[in-house]
Amino acid sequence: MAQRHKLILAGLLIFISVPWTWCDLEEERHASYWNNKGREALHTALNVQPNNHQAKNLILFLGDGMGVPTVTAARILKGQLAGKSGEETSLVMDTFPHLALSKTYNVDQQMPDSAGTATAYLCGVKANYGTMGVSAACPRSNCSASFGNEVNSVLYRAKQAGKSVGIVTTTRVQHASPGANYAHTADRGWYADSDLTPEAVQNGCRDIAYQLIKNVEIDVILGGGRQYMFPENFRDPEYLRNNGTRLDGQNLVSEWLKDKKRAQYVWNKADFDAIKPAKTDFLMGLFEPKDCRYELERDPSMDPSLTEMTEKAIKILRKNPKGFYLFVEDNGRIDHGHHGGKAIKALTEAVEFDRAIGRAAELTSELDTLSVVTADHSHVFAFGGHSARGNSVLGVSRSLGEDKKRFTTAVYGNGPGYQIANGTRPDVTETLASDNDYRQQATVPLDSETHGIEDVAIFAKGPMSHLFHGVQEQSYIAHAMAYAACLEPYDNCKLPPPNHAGAISPSLLLLLLGLLLLLSPYSV
């Protein structure tokens, strides 16, 4: 295990093993502390001014499965990993000034999936469960019904407007969330041509990997999904027992590189690190045959982190004077961790996701970049129970259940964590709860925990970010982002160009502060 992962685990063990009765600051005991915080927050709110200018750049951060309980637990975990009690900590997304709620249902199902929801927030049209880039006139797995019902994403429209575009994900790049940026398919499972049904083959539907390189020219593609790009006789360079899965014999990576200048393909961290953004206009990095590894399990010598991929993508895309569109997703592994009933994996992913958001903020300007953070759906993950201030997000409640057994404050409504045998559930200890593979207890036995149905949050900052308000249909997200950047069908939006007047760089600000100190009559 990498050194950073050892430190994470050690920090978690410390917080789990100590019976916390934490008051983070002595000042918190006094009313003046909270009154001052209230005044500061009110002052900030009173000074929030809408930026009514056009957005040059668009960044959509998608935390797959990141419901509000996950956001709260991730916030506390972030603080606890930094040696604090955690509750008082702020995620980067918490600092975004504008907030809304998104209704996540699919057209044909109350509990949504990542494909139908991606079509909504990326294309502006709600769709059926399991379909991508097509309207609800196309039922799942019906290839012939997809023709004539295609809908285009904001990524596609940004490219048509001359912007550079990119996709960064910790899942396979052909997965539902990134896939709806470029693909039109009746079934999210048609990753390669070997996954197509006989009806799909007969009616001429193309697999998602094929559409990745054919439908729209994407400048930066980073994530997993190697095996869908290569033929069956292609041996994976990292896992020699793995081969490609394509039946058509095509090498889609070679096809993507063809006729491109200053284009690179990488599959490992060393080659990724060697990429010079100033000398690279196109980059495809596929670091695993399928999904990337969980952050807790990632080998940093072989695979880049979500933050590192985000940074590289921005540095390449921002060279375009017309701006860029970037989709950044941690599907992976927030969503997958929850499906497995393993909260530690989901929450560690969420912390890394927030780190990527922070790095993007450092590399862009809020004056010309609209940044939106949201989720496609929630999970039946709950975070509660009687616990003292500073209790570990993975720890146990300080009270017992009526069966005189302890329980973790993080639990699931259903899933593989169901542990009742002979009418009783097992006790849980701090040691058990701290294990990286521990499954929180669930009330209903399922082989995979399900998505939630409740609304999810939308955080926004930058030009026109005030459009994100109230409770909205999930499809509204694409419309607000397209309008902010004056993309089709809002290309006549008549918003003034980005306003950089009054912007002071951090280095210049420090210089001015230094001069003020030197000129101060109190300086020595």
C-alpha positions as CSV (number, residue, x, y, z in Angstrom):
1,M,0.0,0.0,0.0
2,A,1.3,3.5,-0.9
3,Q,2.6,5.7,1.9
4,R,-0.2,8.2,1.5
5,H,-2.8,5.5,1.8
6,K,-1.1,4.2,5.0
7,L,-1.4,7.7,6.4
8,I,-5.1,7.9,5.6
9,L,-5.7,4.5,7.2
10,A,-3.7,5.5,10.3
11,G,-5.7,8.7,10.6
12,L,-8.9,6.8,10.4
13,L,-7.8,4.3,13.0
14,I,-6.9,7.1,15.4
15,F,-10.3,8.7,15.1
16,I,-12.1,5.4,15.4
17,S,-10.2,4.2,18.5
18,V,-10.6,7.3,20.6
19,P,-13.9,7.9,22.5
20,W,-14.5,11.4,21.3
21,T,-16.2,14.1,23.4
22,W,-14.7,16.8,21.3
23,C,-15.3,20.5,21.4
24,D,-13.1,21.7,18.5
25,L,-12.4,25.2,19.9
26,E,-12.8,26.7,23.3
27,E,-14.4,29.7,21.6
28,E,-17.3,27.6,20.4
29,R,-18.6,27.6,24.0
30,H,-19.3,31.3,23.8
31,A,-22.2,33.0,22.0
32,S,-19.8,35.7,20.7
33,Y,-18.0,33.0,18.5
34,W,-21.2,32.1,16.7
35,N,-22.5,35.7,16.5
36,N,-19.2,36.7,14.8
37,K,-19.5,33.7,12.4
38,G,-23.0,34.7,11.6
39,R,-22.0,38.3,10.9
40,E,-19.2,37.2,8.6
41,A,-21.5,34.9,6.7
42,L,-24.1,37.6,6.4
43,H,-21.5,40.1,5.1
44,T,-20.4,37.6,2.5
45,A,-24.0,37.0,1.4
46,L,-24.7,40.7,1.1
47,N,-21.7,41.2,-1.1
48,V,-22.5,38.3,-3.5
49,Q,-23.0,40.0,-6.9
50,P,-24.2,38.1,-10.0
51,N,-21.6,37.8,-12.8
52,N,-23.8,38.5,-15.9
53,H,-21.0,37.9,-18.4
54,Q,-20.5,35.1,-20.8
55,A,-18.6,32.1,-19.6
56,K,-15.5,31.3,-21.7
57,N,-14.9,28.0,-20.0
58,L,-17.3,25.4,-18.6
59,I,-16.4,22.7,-16.1
60,L,-18.9,20.1,-14.9
61,F,-17.9,18.1,-11.9
62,L,-20.0,15.0,-11.5
63,G,-19.8,13.0,-8.2
64,D,-21.6,9.8,-9.3
65,G,-23.8,8.7,-6.4
66,M,-22.8,11.7,-4.3
67,G,-26.0,12.4,-2.4
68,V,-26.2,15.0,0.4
69,P,-25.4,12.4,3.2
70,T,-22.3,11.5,1.2
71,V,-21.3,15.2,1.0
72,T,-21.7,15.6,4.8
73,A,-19.8,12.5,5.6
74,A,-17.0,13.4,3.2
75,R,-16.7,16.9,4.7
76,I,-16.2,15.4,8.2
77,L,-13.8,12.8,6.9
78,K,-11.7,15.5,5.1
79,G,-11.5,17.4,8.4
80,Q,-10.6,14.3,10.4
81,L,-7.9,13.3,8.0
82,A,-6.4,16.8,8.8
83,G,-6.5,16.2,12.5
84,K,-9.7,18.1,13.3
85,S,-13.0,17.0,14.6
86,G,-14.4,17.4,11.1
87,E,-17.8,18.9,11.4
88,E,-16.5,22.5,11.1
89,T,-14.5,21.7,8.0
90,S,-15.5,23.0,4.5
91,L,-15.3,21.2,1.3
92,V,-14.2,23.2,-1.7
93,M,-17.7,22.8,-3.2
94,D,-19.1,24.2,0.0
95,T,-17.6,27.6,-0.8
96,F,-19.5,27.9,-4.1
97,P,-21.9,30.8,-3.7
98,H,-24.9,29.4,-5.5
99,L,-26.9,26.3,-4.7
100,A,-29.9,24.4,-6.1
101,L,-31.5,21.0,-5.9
102,S,-31.9,18.6,-8.8
103,K,-34.8,16.2,-9.3
104,T,-33.2,13.0,-10.6
105,Y,-35.9,10.6,-11.7
106,N,-35.8,9.1,-15.2
107,V,-38.8,9.3,-17.5
108,D,-39.7,5.7,-17.0
109,Q,-38.4,5.0,-13.5
110,Q,-38.6,6.7,-10.1
111,M,-35.2,5.4,-9.1
112,P,-32.7,6.7,-11.7
113,D,-29.5,5.3,-13.2
114,S,-26.4,7.0,-14.4
115,A,-27.2,6.8,-18.1
116,G,-30.7,8.4,-18.1
117,T,-29.5,11.0,-15.6
118,A,-26.4,11.8,-17.7
119,T,-28.6,12.4,-20.7
120,A,-30.5,14.9,-18.6
121,Y,-27.7,17.0,-17.1
122,L,-25.4,16.7,-20.2
123,C,-28.0,17.0,-23.0
124,G,-30.9,18.8,-21.4
125,V,-33.4,16.1,-22.1
126,K,-34.7,13.5,-19.6
127,A,-34.5,9.9,-20.8
128,N,-35.3,6.3,-20.0
129,Y,-33.3,4.2,-17.5
130,G,-30.2,2.7,-19.1
131,T,-30.2,4.8,-22.3
132,M,-27.6,7.5,-23.2
133,G,-27.8,10.5,-25.6
134,V,-31.3,9.6,-26.8
135,S,-34.7,10.9,-25.8
136,A,-37.3,8.9,-24.0
137,A,-38.9,7.9,-27.3
138,C,-36.2,5.2,-27.3
139,P,-36.8,2.3,-25.0
140,R,-33.8,0.5,-23.5
141,S,-32.0,-2.0,-25.7
142,N,-34.1,-1.1,-28.8
143,C,-31.5,-0.2,-31.3
144,S,-33.8,0.8,-34.2
145,A,-35.7,3.2,-31.9
146,S,-32.5,5.2,-31.3
147,F,-32.3,6.5,-34.8
148,G,-33.9,9.9,-35.1
149,N,-34.1,10.3,-31.3
150,E,-30.5,11.4,-30.7
151,V,-29.9,14.4,-28.5
152,N,-26.6,16.4,-28.4
153,S,-24.6,17.2,-25.3
154,V,-23.1,20.5,-24.2
155,L,-19.7,19.0,-24.9
156,Y,-20.8,18.5,-28.5
157,R,-22.1,22.0,-28.8
158,A,-19.0,23.5,-27.2
159,K,-16.9,21.7,-29.8
160,Q,-19.1,23.0,-32.6
161,A,-18.5,26.5,-31.2
162,G,-14.7,26.1,-31.5
163,K,-13.9,25.3,-27.9
164,S,-11.6,22.5,-26.8
165,V,-13.3,19.7,-24.9
166,G,-12.3,17.0,-22.5
167,I,-13.4,14.0,-20.4
168,V,-11.8,12.9,-17.1
169,T,-13.2,10.0,-15.1
170,T,-12.2,7.3,-12.7
171,T,-14.4,4.8,-14.4
172,R,-14.1,3.5,-18.0
173,V,-14.4,6.4,-20.4
174,Q,-17.2,4.4,-22.1
175,H,-19.2,4.3,-18.9
176,A,-22.7,5.9,-18.6
177,S,-21.8,9.3,-17.2
178,P,-18.9,10.2,-19.5
179,G,-20.5,8.3,-22.4
180,A,-23.5,10.6,-22.7
181,N,-21.2,13.4,-23.6
182,Y,-20.6,11.8,-27.0
183,A,-22.7,8.6,-27.5
184,H,-26.2,7.9,-28.6
185,T,-27.2,4.4,-27.6
186,A,-30.2,2.4,-26.5
187,D,-28.2,0.5,-24.0
188,R,-25.4,1.7,-21.7
189,G,-23.9,-1.8,-21.6
190,W,-22.9,-1.8,-25.3
191,Y,-19.3,-0.8,-24.4
192,A,-17.6,-2.7,-27.4
193,D,-19.1,-4.4,-30.5
194,S,-18.9,-7.7,-28.6
195,D,-21.6,-6.4,-26.3
196,L,-24.1,-5.6,-29.0
197,T,-27.3,-7.7,-29.3
198,P,-28.2,-9.4,-32.6
199,E,-30.9,-6.8,-33.1
200,A,-28.4,-4.0,-32.6
201,V,-25.9,-5.5,-35.1
202,Q,-28.7,-6.1,-37.6
203,N,-29.9,-2.6,-37.4
204,G,-26.5,-1.0,-37.6
205,C,-26.0,0.4,-34.1
206,R,-22.5,1.2,-33.0
207,D,-20.9,0.4,-29.7
208,I,-19.9,3.2,-27.3
209,A,-16.2,2.9,-27.7
210,Y,-16.6,3.3,-31.5
211,Q,-18.7,6.4,-30.9
212,L,-16.0,7.8,-28.6
213,I,-13.7,8.4,-31.5
214,K,-16.2,8.9,-34.3
215,N,-19.0,11.1,-33.1
216,V,-17.1,14.2,-31.9
217,E,-13.4,15.1,-31.8
218,I,-12.5,15.1,-28.1
219,D,-9.2,16.7,-27.2
220,V,-8.5,15.1,-23.9
221,I,-9.8,11.6,-22.8
222,L,-8.6,10.3,-19.4
223,G,-9.8,7.3,-17.4
224,G,-10.1,3.6,-17.8
225,G,-11.6,1.3,-20.4
226,R,-8.6,0.0,-22.4
227,Q,-10.1,-3.3,-23.3
228,Y,-13.0,-1.9,-25.4
229,M,-10.6,-0.1,-27.7
230,F,-8.5,-3.1,-28.9
231,P,-9.2,-6.3,-30.8
232,E,-9.3,-9.8,-29.2
233,N,-5.7,-10.6,-30.2
234,F,-4.3,-7.5,-28.4
235,R,-2.6,-8.3,-25.1
236,D,-2.9,-5.7,-22.4
237,P,0.5,-4.2,-21.6
238,E,-0.1,-4.2,-17.9
239,Y,-2.1,-7.4,-17.3
240,L,-0.7,-9.9,-19.7
241,R,-3.7,-12.3,-19.3
242,N,-6.1,-9.6,-20.4
243,N,-6.9,-9.1,-24.0
244,G,-9.0,-6.6,-26.0
245,T,-12.7,-7.4,-26.5
246,R,-13.4,-6.0,-30.0
247,L,-14.6,-8.5,-32.6
248,D,-14.2,-6.1,-35.6
249,G,-10.4,-6.2,-35.3
250,Q,-10.1,-2.5,-35.0
251,N,-7.5,-0.7,-32.9
252,L,-9.5,2.4,-31.9
253,V,-6.6,4.1,-30.2
254,S,-4.7,4.0,-33.5
255,E,-7.8,5.2,-35.3
256,W,-8.1,8.1,-32.9
257,L,-4.4,9.1,-33.3
258,K,-4.6,9.0,-37.1
259,D,-4.4,12.4,-38.8
260,K,-3.9,14.2,-35.5
261,K,-0.9,16.5,-34.8
262,R,0.7,16.8,-31.4
263,A,-1.4,13.8,-30.1
264,Q,-0.4,11.2,-27.5
265,Y,-1.7,8.0,-26.1
266,V,-0.5,6.8,-22.6
267,W,-1.5,3.9,-20.4
268,N,0.8,4.4,-17.3
269,K,1.8,7.1,-14.9
270,A,5.3,7.5,-16.1
271,D,4.2,8.3,-19.7
272,F,1.4,10.5,-18.3
273,D,3.8,12.5,-16.3
274,A,6.1,13.0,-19.3
275,I,3.3,14.7,-21.3
276,K,4.1,18.4,-21.8
277,P,0.8,20.3,-22.1
278,A,2.5,23.1,-24.1
279,K,3.5,20.6,-26.7
280,T,0.3,18.4,-26.6
281,D,-3.0,19.3,-28.2
282,F,-4.7,15.8,-28.0
283,L,-4.2,13.3,-25.1
284,M,-5.8,9.9,-24.5
285,G,-4.9,8.1,-21.3
286,L,-6.5,4.7,-20.5
287,F,-5.0,3.4,-17.3
288,E,-7.0,0.3,-16.6
289,P,-8.8,-2.3,-18.8
290,K,-12.1,-1.4,-17.1
291,D,-12.6,1.1,-14.2
292,C,-9.7,2.7,-12.5
293,R,-8.9,1.5,-9.0
294,Y,-10.3,2.9,-5.8
295,E,-8.2,5.8,-4.4
296,L,-7.5,3.6,-1.4
297,E,-6.1,0.9,-3.7
298,R,-4.5,3.0,-6.4
299,D,-0.9,2.4,-7.2
300,P,0.5,6.0,-7.6
301,S,3.5,4.7,-9.6
302,M,1.1,3.3,-12.2
303,D,-2.1,5.3,-12.3
304,P,-2.6,9.1,-11.9
305,S,-5.1,10.4,-9.4
306,L,-8.3,12.2,-10.4
307,T,-6.7,15.5,-9.3
308,E,-3.6,14.8,-11.5
309,M,-5.8,14.0,-14.5
310,T,-7.9,17.1,-14.0
311,E,-4.8,19.3,-13.8
312,K,-3.3,17.9,-17.0
313,A,-6.6,18.2,-18.8
314,I,-7.0,21.9,-17.9
315,K,-3.4,22.8,-18.8
316,I,-4.0,21.3,-22.3
317,L,-7.5,22.6,-22.9
318,R,-7.0,26.2,-21.7
319,K,-4.6,26.9,-24.5
320,N,-7.6,27.5,-26.8
321,P,-8.4,31.2,-27.0
322,K,-12.0,30.3,-27.5
323,G,-12.1,28.4,-24.2
324,F,-13.0,24.9,-23.2
325,Y,-15.5,22.5,-21.8
326,L,-14.4,19.8,-19.3
327,F,-16.3,17.0,-17.7
328,V,-14.8,15.6,-14.5
329,E,-16.3,12.5,-12.9
330,D,-15.6,10.5,-9.9
331,N,-18.0,7.8,-10.6
332,G,-16.2,5.4,-9.5
333,R,-15.8,5.3,-7.3
334,I,-18.1,7.0,-5.0
335,D,-21.0,5.1,-6.7
336,H,-19.2,1.7,-6.8
337,G,-18.2,2.0,-3.1
338,H,-21.8,2.6,-2.1
339,H,-23.0,-0.3,-4.3
340,G,-20.7,-2.6,-2.4
341,G,-21.8,-1.3,0.9
342,K,-18.3,-0.1,1.7
343,A,-18.6,3.5,3.0
344,I,-14.8,4.0,3.5
345,K,-14.2,3.5,-0.2
346,A,-17.1,5.8,-1.3
347,L,-16.1,8.6,1.1
348,T,-12.4,8.5,0.4
349,E,-13.3,8.9,-3.3
350,A,-15.5,11.9,-2.4
351,V,-12.6,13.6,-0.6
352,E,-10.3,13.1,-3.6
353,F,-13.1,14.4,-5.8
354,D,-13.2,17.6,-3.8
355,R,-9.4,17.8,-4.0
356,A,-9.7,17.8,-7.8
357,I,-12.3,20.6,-7.6
358,G,-9.8,22.6,-5.5
359,R,-7.0,22.1,-8.0
360,A,-9.2,23.2,-10.9
361,A,-10.1,26.4,-9.0
362,E,-6.4,27.1,-8.7
363,L,-5.9,26.7,-12.5
364,T,-8.9,28.8,-13.7
365,S,-10.5,32.1,-13.0
366,E,-13.9,32.5,-11.5
367,L,-14.3,35.6,-13.8
368,D,-14.5,33.5,-17.0
369,T,-15.1,29.9,-15.9
370,L,-18.4,28.5,-14.8
371,S,-17.9,25.6,-12.5
372,V,-20.8,23.3,-11.5
373,V,-20.6,20.4,-9.1
374,T,-23.5,18.0,-8.8
375,A,-24.4,14.3,-8.7
376,D,-26.4,12.1,-11.0
377,H,-28.3,10.4,-8.1
378,S,-28.0,9.6,-4.5
379,H,-27.7,6.2,-2.6
380,V,-29.6,4.7,0.2
381,F,-26.7,5.7,2.4
382,A,-27.6,7.2,5.8
383,F,-25.3,8.9,8.3
384,G,-26.7,9.4,11.8
385,G,-27.2,7.9,15.2
386,H,-26.1,9.1,18.6
387,S,-22.5,10.2,18.4
388,A,-20.3,12.8,20.1
389,R,-18.6,15.7,18.4
390,G,-15.7,14.4,16.4
391,N,-16.9,10.8,16.2
392,S,-15.3,9.1,13.2
393,V,-17.5,8.9,10.1
394,L,-16.7,5.2,10.1
395,G,-17.1,4.8,13.9
396,V,-19.8,3.3,16.1
397,S,-22.6,5.1,17.9
398,R,-22.1,5.9,21.6
399,S,-25.4,4.3,22.4
400,L,-26.6,0.7,21.9
401,G,-29.5,-0.6,19.9
402,E,-32.5,-2.2,21.6
403,D,-30.8,-5.5,21.0
404,K,-27.9,-4.3,23.2
405,K,-25.4,-4.2,20.3
406,R,-23.5,-1.4,18.8
407,F,-24.0,0.0,15.3
408,T,-22.0,2.2,13.0
409,T,-23.3,5.7,12.4
410,A,-23.0,5.1,8.6
411,V,-25.5,2.5,7.4
412,Y,-27.3,1.4,4.3
413,G,-31.0,0.9,3.6
414,N,-30.3,-2.2,1.5
415,G,-27.4,-4.1,0.0
416,P,-24.7,-6.7,0.6
417,G,-24.2,-5.5,4.2
418,Y,-27.4,-7.3,5.4
419,Q,-26.1,-9.4,8.3
420,I,-29.1,-10.7,10.2
421,A,-28.8,-14.4,11.0
422,N,-31.2,-16.4,13.1
423,G,-33.2,-13.3,13.8
424,T,-30.2,-11.3,15.3
425,R,-27.5,-9.1,13.9
426,P,-23.8,-9.2,14.8
427,D,-22.2,-6.7,17.1
428,V,-19.7,-4.3,15.6
429,T,-16.5,-3.1,17.1
430,E,-14.3,-0.1,16.2
431,T,-11.7,-2.5,14.8
432,L,-14.2,-4.2,12.5
433,A,-15.6,-0.9,11.3
434,S,-12.1,0.5,10.4
435,D,-11.3,-2.3,7.9
436,N,-11.0,-1.2,4.3
437,D,-13.4,-4.0,3.2
438,Y,-15.9,-3.6,6.0
439,R,-19.5,-3.5,4.8
440,Q,-21.9,-1.3,6.9
441,Q,-25.0,-3.1,8.0
442,A,-28.0,-3.0,5.7
443,T,-31.7,-3.6,6.4
444,V,-32.6,-5.5,3.2
445,P,-30.5,-8.2,1.6
446,L,-29.4,-7.3,-2.0
447,D,-26.3,-8.3,-3.9
448,S,-25.8,-4.6,-4.7
449,E,-27.0,-1.6,-2.8
450,T,-29.4,0.6,-4.8
451,H,-29.4,4.2,-5.9
452,G,-31.5,6.7,-3.9
453,I,-34.5,8.6,-5.2
454,E,-34.2,11.9,-3.4
455,D,-32.9,15.2,-4.9
456,V,-29.2,16.0,-5.1
457,A,-27.4,19.3,-4.7
458,I,-26.0,21.5,-7.4
459,F,-23.1,23.9,-6.4
460,A,-22.1,26.6,-8.8
461,K,-19.7,29.5,-9.2
462,G,-18.5,31.8,-12.0
463,P,-20.3,33.6,-14.8
464,M,-24.1,33.1,-14.7
465,S,-23.9,30.7,-11.8
466,H,-26.8,32.5,-10.2
467,L,-29.0,30.7,-12.7
468,F,-28.6,27.7,-10.4
469,H,-31.3,28.3,-7.8
470,G,-34.4,26.6,-6.3
471,V,-35.5,23.1,-7.1
472,Q,-35.0,22.2,-10.8
473,E,-35.4,19.3,-13.1
474,Q,-32.0,17.7,-13.7
475,S,-32.2,18.5,-17.4
476,Y,-32.0,22.2,-16.5
477,I,-28.3,21.9,-15.7
478,A,-27.4,21.5,-19.4
479,H,-29.6,24.5,-20.4
480,A,-28.1,26.8,-17.8
481,M,-24.6,25.9,-18.8
482,A,-25.3,26.2,-22.5
483,Y,-26.9,29.7,-21.9
484,A,-23.9,30.8,-19.8
485,A,-21.5,30.0,-22.6
486,C,-23.9,31.2,-25.4
487,L,-24.0,27.7,-27.0
488,E,-26.7,26.4,-29.2
489,P,-29.7,26.8,-28.8
490,Y,-28.7,30.0,-26.8
491,D,-26.0,31.2,-29.2
492,N,-27.8,34.5,-29.5
493,C,-27.8,35.1,-25.7
494,K,-26.1,38.5,-26.1
495,L,-24.2,38.2,-22.9
496,P,-21.2,40.5,-22.7
497,P,-17.7,38.8,-22.9
498,P,-15.9,37.8,-19.7
499,N,-15.0,40.7,-17.5
500,H,-11.5,40.6,-16.1
501,A,-11.5,44.3,-15.0
502,G,-10.4,44.6,-11.5
503,A,-8.9,41.2,-11.3
504,I,-5.7,41.1,-9.3
505,S,-3.4,38.2,-9.5
506,P,-2.3,36.6,-6.1
507,S,1.3,37.6,-6.7
508,L,0.4,41.2,-7.4
509,L,-1.9,41.3,-4.3
510,L,1.0,40.1,-2.1
511,L,3.2,42.8,-3.5
512,L,0.7,45.5,-2.8
513,L,0.2,44.3,0.7
514,G,3.9,44.3,1.2
515,L,4.1,47.9,0.0
516,L,1.2,48.9,2.3
517,L,3.1,47.4,5.3
518,L,6.3,49.3,4.4
519,L,4.4,52.6,4.1
520,S,2.4,52.0,7.3
521,P,3.3,54.4,10.2
522,Y,3.4,51.4,12.5
523,S,6.0,49.5,10.5
524,V,9.4,49.2,12.1
